[in-house]
């Protein structure tokens, strides 16, 4: 203890400098999107390798659980490919609209203000920035940045993330965000109070997204209240997917996205 105090006294100016410098860099990154994106792109390829090695050991210890999971998923996919129903999963793999790539989560956070997820697939596997990420239960996030072998997902549990949604029963649109408090709940604050809603109503992706197919479940309304000052609801959404228990995901992309973008850009040019 005496040696520690003596070390601090001898190096107090250096330690203060390092502390201040660290705080300055942290503030700069958290408040400037350009620097934050540059840092994320730079670190993804290096941190991905570290997370990959960590997962080798955990995978070995969980081989039985993982194998059971894959067997169940393969059975589901086989059934869906031979089914004509209009289920959620069949929409995800509907080839004329969306294709999908499987990936494994090798790092995940849920207790930060801006949470990210690292996947073990990258550019060489066909992953690109802006692709959607889902599980069999619901929406997870959007690809934020990509390196050769890894990709970084901006999670729904990120204060900078926003997702267009439908109230399933009446197809009213809204924007889903996260207030940074509870990883099991997200929020909607832009739905007008004249729209009828109830506890237990399902929230899904809307039809205007180029990232996700329409109708993918996200959560259920757990509680809400009216804000008489602005005429909108404050709605709490219980997320269907448990972000603290994620393992495998699907990265999905629209086959027709390029055609749609070209048409919409042409209209903008003509205006």
PyMOL commands that set and color helices and strands:
alter all, ss='L'
color gray80, all
select helices_A, chain A and resi 2-10+12-31+33-61+63-81+88-92+123-125+257-270
alter helices_A, ss='H'
color red, helices_A
select strands_A, chain A and resi 98-108+114-119+132-134+139-146+151-158+163-167+172-177+185-188+202-205+217-227+232-239+248-254
alter strands_A, ss='S'
color yellow, strands_A
deselect
rebuild
show_as cartoon
